[in-house]
Every structure is written in C-alpha cells, then in structure tokens.
C-alpha cells in the first residue's frame, strides 16, 4: 500500500529550507542536566551585528511561528530561534514546568553559543519566557518585545470571567487540539478572520505530526502559567519594552496589555494592531515586522515616546 504524503511534513520541510536560506543552521545543545535544547543559530556569527532571540508560543515548533520574520531580521541581526523545552527537538527529564525554568534553559543555550547580550522577542507563551529572562538576567537582555502574552494575568481572572474559556482545562483542550474540530476551534479562538475551509484529513495530519508528542508535559506548562499567579509577584523589569497586541485577542484579552503597560510605566510602549486576534504573527506579519524593526533597529526616542496612551495601528 502506498503511503500518502504528509502535507504537514512537507510544510515543515519548506520552513526548514527557509531557515537555511536565511543563513541559519540547526544545532542541538546538551545542557548536561537531562535537558537538551534545539536552536536555529547563524551559520556565521557577525560580531558587527547585535543578537536577536525569537521565542515561540504554544503550538508547532519554532519554525512555524517565526518563518515570516527570520529572513528579513537576519539582515540586521544575528538571529537565534530556539525550540522551548517539550517543543521541536528540545526536551528535559527534569520536573520543572515554569516559565522561569524555560528562561534559564534558553539563557544557558545562548551562553553555550557565546551570546551574552541580546534583544529578546517573545510571542504568546514565549512572551512569558522572554519576560522571565529580562527579570532573571537583566545584564543579558537589552530591549524586550512582549507580543500577545498575558504575563500580568492573575489566577483569579479566570474565575472573574476575563477569559472566553471557563477553566485552564478547557483552555488546554483547545490550545493542544487532538481532533479536527478542536483545531478549528483554536483557529476561531486565535484569528480575527479565521479560515473557513479546513479539511479534516489535513487537520488530522497536522495533529499527528505536531500535537501528540509531549502532550502531558505541554499541559503541565500551561497549568504552571496559571497556578497561584498574582500581579503583585511579577517583578518590574528595567529594559525598554515594546508591547504588541491584537485588538481582538480572545486568548489574552486587550485589558492584559493595558495592565502590563501600567505595570511597567514609562519604559514601555503599547502598540495595538487593528483587525487582528491572538495570531498576529500570521494575520498581520507585515505590521508586526514594521514595529519590531522600528523598536529594535531604529530605536530613536522620537519614534517611541508616548504619554501613557496606546497607539492603534491599521
């Protein structure tokens, strides 16, 4: 019997070629404590360029979330794109599941590649990790971008009805889909204009390739974000910070963006992208890239001064 081609595997191969064409190479680093980290790193590190770390969110591996950005960013930066623990080829035998542990693993990976100073961009779950890096390693993180990451959420927000879902278990069942209908549900939840036609055969293929490995561990990562979370426990960082949010985000409502801006004060700028949901990297990649470039490549004060108000971008 002839085996059908996996369109997910084919897409993954295309993304891999895209990363290679952006002058990146795939490297695995054994941290020596039961943790192995995979990371895309420059084929040749250019000491004249700053280093930029891109941290992905919950979902497929890092390539699927940063493919639209690596080629354009590589012209200005030494770009590093790790797979977080329990995604892609990264894993651990250790019991820790916090974003603090993820941040430590990423930092140790960067140090293993000789990088001790960098800009950091975190997308969704990756934003929690990026914020933790900025708090734990202030000398290493120069400028920070937090994209659609509810780092200021509190455990009580769920009970008080802030979120569309009613429990962490319900959120986990959507964010880690195991059926075609759950994939459709996560797309409806994360996109402002979700795709209308998604054949079940393609969705099953995606689930088999991207959503079944390390399933229990990924559930524990999501649960750890929520458990006992209080805004009063969130450290205030000192790095210049850009907060980017989709105006119609249903995963982390816009109130959490304003809460983070209030928490950080004048060091932070909030940009709200219109007609975008949670998946701003997919729905609005050009707009997102423009703001990344403005903040990271041309960080003139005049570009980023604000009087405490958010800027909405069409």
C-alpha positions as CSV (number, residue, x, y, z in Angstrom):
1,X,0.0,0.0,0.0
2,X,1.4,3.4,-1.0
3,X,1.7,5.8,1.9
4,X,0.1,9.2,1.4
5,X,2.3,12.2,1.6
6,X,2.1,14.2,4.8
7,X,1.4,17.8,3.9
8,X,2.4,18.9,7.4
9,X,5.8,17.2,7.0
10,X,6.1,18.8,3.6
11,X,5.4,22.3,5.1
12,X,7.8,21.6,7.9
13,X,10.5,20.8,5.2
14,X,9.7,24.1,3.4
15,X,10.1,26.0,6.6
16,X,13.4,24.3,7.3
17,X,14.7,25.3,3.9
18,X,13.5,28.8,4.5
19,X,15.6,29.0,7.7
20,X,18.6,27.5,5.9
21,X,18.2,30.1,3.2
22,X,18.2,32.8,5.9
23,X,21.7,31.6,6.7
24,X,20.7,29.7,9.8
25,X,21.7,26.3,10.9
26,X,20.1,23.7,13.2
27,X,22.1,22.9,16.4
28,X,21.3,20.8,19.4
29,X,22.9,21.5,22.8
30,X,23.1,19.2,25.7
31,X,22.9,21.3,28.9
32,X,24.2,18.4,31.0
33,X,21.3,18.1,33.5
34,X,18.9,16.0,31.5
35,X,17.9,18.9,29.3
36,X,18.6,19.1,25.5
37,X,17.9,22.3,23.6
38,X,17.5,22.7,19.9
39,X,18.1,26.1,18.3
40,X,18.5,27.7,14.9
41,X,21.6,29.9,15.0
42,X,23.6,31.9,12.4
43,X,25.8,29.9,10.2
44,X,28.4,32.5,10.9
45,X,28.1,35.0,13.8
46,X,28.8,38.5,12.7
47,X,30.3,40.5,15.6
48,X,29.2,43.8,14.0
49,X,25.5,42.8,14.3
50,X,23.5,42.7,17.5
51,X,22.0,39.4,18.5
52,X,18.2,38.8,18.4
53,X,16.4,36.0,20.2
54,X,13.0,34.9,19.0
55,X,10.9,32.8,21.4
56,X,7.8,31.0,20.1
57,X,4.5,30.2,21.7
58,X,2.4,27.1,22.3
59,X,1.8,25.3,19.1
60,X,4.0,23.7,16.5
61,X,7.8,24.1,16.6
62,X,9.6,27.5,16.3
63,X,9.9,27.4,12.5
64,X,6.1,27.5,12.0
65,X,5.8,30.7,14.1
66,X,8.8,32.7,13.0
67,X,9.2,31.8,9.3
68,X,7.7,35.1,8.2
69,X,10.4,37.0,10.1
70,X,13.8,35.3,10.1
71,X,14.9,36.2,6.6
72,X,14.1,39.9,7.0
73,X,15.5,40.1,10.5
74,X,18.7,38.3,9.6
75,X,19.9,41.3,7.5
76,X,20.2,43.4,10.7
77,X,20.8,40.8,13.4
78,X,22.4,37.5,14.4
79,X,19.1,35.7,14.8
80,X,18.7,32.8,17.3
81,X,15.4,30.8,17.3
82,X,15.2,28.1,19.9
83,X,12.6,25.4,20.4
84,X,11.4,25.7,24.0
85,X,11.5,22.6,26.2
86,X,9.0,20.0,25.0
87,X,8.7,21.5,21.6
88,X,10.6,20.5,18.4
89,X,13.7,18.7,19.4
90,X,14.1,20.2,22.9
91,X,13.2,18.2,26.0
92,X,14.2,17.6,29.6
93,X,14.0,14.8,32.2
94,X,13.7,17.4,35.0
95,X,10.4,18.0,36.7
96,X,10.3,21.8,36.3
97,X,7.5,23.3,34.2
98,X,7.7,27.1,34.9
99,X,8.5,29.9,32.5
100,X,11.4,30.6,34.9
101,X,12.9,27.2,34.1
102,X,12.3,27.7,30.4
103,X,14.1,31.1,30.6
104,X,17.0,29.5,32.3
105,X,17.3,26.8,29.7
106,X,17.2,29.4,26.8
107,X,19.8,31.6,28.6
108,X,22.1,28.6,29.1
109,X,21.7,27.7,25.4
110,X,22.6,31.3,24.3
111,X,25.6,31.2,26.6
112,X,26.7,27.9,25.1
113,X,26.7,29.7,21.7
114,X,28.8,32.6,23.1
115,X,25.9,35.1,23.3
116,X,25.7,37.1,26.5
117,X,23.9,40.3,25.3
118,X,20.8,40.3,23.1
119,X,17.4,41.7,22.2
120,X,14.5,39.3,23.0
121,X,11.1,38.9,21.3
122,X,8.6,36.6,22.9
123,X,5.3,35.6,21.3
124,X,2.4,34.4,23.5
125,X,3.8,31.7,25.8
126,X,7.2,32.8,24.6
127,X,6.5,36.3,26.0
128,X,6.2,34.8,29.5
129,X,9.6,33.2,28.9
130,X,11.1,36.4,27.5
131,X,9.8,38.5,30.4
132,X,11.3,36.0,32.9
133,X,14.7,36.2,31.0
134,X,14.6,40.0,31.3
135,X,13.9,39.7,35.1
136,X,16.4,37.0,35.8
137,X,19.2,38.2,33.5
138,X,18.9,42.0,33.3
139,X,22.5,42.3,32.1
140,X,21.8,40.0,29.1
141,X,18.6,41.5,27.8
142,X,18.9,44.9,26.1
143,X,15.5,45.5,24.7
144,X,12.4,43.4,25.1
145,X,9.3,42.8,22.9
146,X,6.2,41.2,24.5
147,X,3.7,40.1,21.9
148,X,0.2,39.0,22.9
149,X,1.5,37.4,26.2
150,X,-0.7,37.8,29.3
151,X,2.2,38.0,31.8
152,X,0.1,40.3,34.0
153,X,-2.8,37.9,34.3
154,X,-3.8,36.6,37.7
155,X,-5.3,33.2,38.7
156,X,-8.5,35.0,39.8
157,X,-9.0,36.4,36.3
158,X,-10.4,33.1,35.2
159,X,-12.9,32.9,38.0
160,X,-13.9,36.6,37.4
161,X,-14.8,35.9,33.7
162,X,-12.0,37.7,31.9
163,X,-11.4,34.9,29.5
164,X,-13.6,33.2,26.9
165,X,-12.9,29.8,28.5
166,X,-14.1,28.9,31.9
167,X,-11.1,26.8,33.1
168,X,-7.5,26.0,32.5
169,X,-8.5,22.5,31.4
170,X,-10.8,23.9,28.8
171,X,-8.1,26.2,27.5
172,X,-5.6,23.3,27.4
173,X,-8.1,21.2,25.4
174,X,-8.2,23.9,22.7
175,X,-4.6,25.0,22.7
176,X,-3.4,21.4,22.4
177,X,-6.0,20.1,19.9
178,X,-6.4,16.3,19.5
179,X,-9.3,16.3,17.0
180,X,-10.0,18.2,13.8
181,X,-12.9,20.1,15.4
182,X,-10.6,21.2,18.2
183,X,-8.1,22.6,15.6
184,X,-11.0,24.5,14.0
185,X,-11.9,25.8,17.5
186,X,-8.3,27.0,18.2
187,X,-8.3,28.8,14.8
188,X,-11.6,30.5,15.6
189,X,-10.2,31.5,19.0
190,X,-6.9,32.9,17.8
191,X,-7.7,34.5,14.5
192,X,-9.7,37.7,13.8
193,X,-10.7,36.3,10.4
194,X,-10.4,32.5,10.7
195,X,-10.1,30.3,7.7
196,X,-13.5,28.9,6.7
197,X,-12.4,25.7,4.9
198,X,-10.1,23.3,6.8
199,X,-10.5,19.7,5.5
200,X,-10.3,17.1,8.3
201,X,-7.7,15.0,6.5
202,X,-5.2,17.9,6.6
203,X,-6.1,18.6,10.2
204,X,-5.6,15.0,11.3
205,X,-2.2,15.0,9.6
206,X,-1.2,18.2,11.4
207,X,-2.3,16.7,14.8
208,X,-0.4,13.5,14.2
209,X,2.8,15.5,13.2
210,X,2.7,18.4,15.7
211,X,0.2,17.9,18.5
212,X,0.7,14.5,20.1
213,X,4.3,14.4,21.2
214,X,4.9,15.6,24.8
215,X,1.2,16.2,25.3
216,X,1.1,15.7,29.0
217,X,4.2,17.9,29.5
218,X,2.7,20.7,27.4
219,X,-0.4,20.6,29.5
220,X,1.7,21.0,32.6
221,X,3.4,24.0,31.1
222,X,0.0,25.7,30.6
223,X,-1.2,24.8,34.1
224,X,2.0,26.2,35.6
225,X,1.4,29.6,34.0
226,X,-1.9,29.9,35.8
227,X,-1.4,28.3,39.1
228,X,-1.1,30.8,42.0
229,X,-0.4,33.7,39.6
230,X,-0.6,37.2,41.1
231,X,0.3,40.5,39.6
232,X,2.0,41.5,42.9
233,X,4.5,38.7,42.4
234,X,5.5,39.9,38.9
235,X,8.9,41.7,39.0
236,X,9.3,45.1,37.4
237,X,11.9,45.0,34.7
238,X,14.0,47.9,33.6
239,X,14.6,47.2,29.9
240,X,12.9,49.3,27.2
241,X,9.9,47.2,26.3
242,X,7.5,47.1,23.3
243,X,4.1,45.6,23.9
244,X,2.3,44.4,20.8
245,X,-1.3,43.2,20.9
246,X,-4.1,42.3,18.5
247,X,-7.1,44.4,19.3
248,X,-9.5,41.4,19.1
249,X,-7.3,38.9,21.0
250,X,-9.6,36.3,22.6
251,X,-6.8,34.3,24.2
252,X,-5.3,37.1,26.2
253,X,-7.8,40.0,26.2
254,X,-6.6,43.5,25.5
255,X,-7.0,44.5,29.1
256,X,-3.9,42.5,29.9
257,X,-1.9,44.6,27.5
258,X,-3.0,47.8,29.3
259,X,-2.3,46.1,32.6
260,X,1.2,45.3,31.6
261,X,1.7,48.9,30.3
262,X,0.6,50.3,33.7
263,X,2.8,47.8,35.5
264,X,5.9,48.8,33.6
265,X,5.2,52.5,33.2
266,X,7.3,54.8,31.0
267,X,9.8,52.2,29.9
268,X,7.1,50.5,27.9
269,X,5.2,51.4,24.7
270,X,1.9,49.7,23.8
271,X,1.0,49.2,20.1
272,X,-2.4,47.7,19.3
273,X,-3.0,46.2,15.9
274,X,-6.5,46.6,14.5
275,X,-8.4,43.8,12.9
276,X,-6.1,41.2,14.5
277,X,-6.6,38.5,17.0
278,X,-4.1,36.5,19.0
279,X,-2.2,35.1,16.0
280,X,-0.7,38.5,14.9
281,X,2.4,36.8,13.6
282,X,0.2,35.0,11.0
283,X,-2.6,37.6,10.4
284,X,-0.5,40.7,10.5
285,X,3.2,39.8,9.9
286,X,4.0,43.0,7.9
287,X,2.6,45.2,10.6
288,X,4.4,43.2,13.3
289,X,7.7,43.3,11.5
290,X,7.4,47.0,11.0
291,X,7.1,47.6,14.7
292,X,9.9,45.2,15.5
293,X,12.2,47.0,13.1
294,X,11.2,50.4,14.4
295,X,11.8,49.4,18.0
296,X,14.9,47.2,17.6
297,X,16.7,48.6,14.5
298,X,15.8,52.3,14.7
299,X,15.2,52.9,18.4
300,X,15.2,56.7,18.3
301,X,13.4,58.3,21.2
302,X,11.1,60.3,18.9
303,X,9.8,57.0,17.5
304,X,8.8,55.6,20.8
305,X,7.9,58.5,23.1
306,X,4.4,58.2,24.4
307,X,2.3,59.9,27.0
308,X,0.9,56.7,28.5
309,X,-1.6,56.1,25.8
310,X,-1.6,53.1,23.4
311,X,-1.2,53.6,19.6
312,X,-3.6,51.7,17.4
313,X,-2.3,50.7,14.0
314,X,-4.5,49.9,11.0
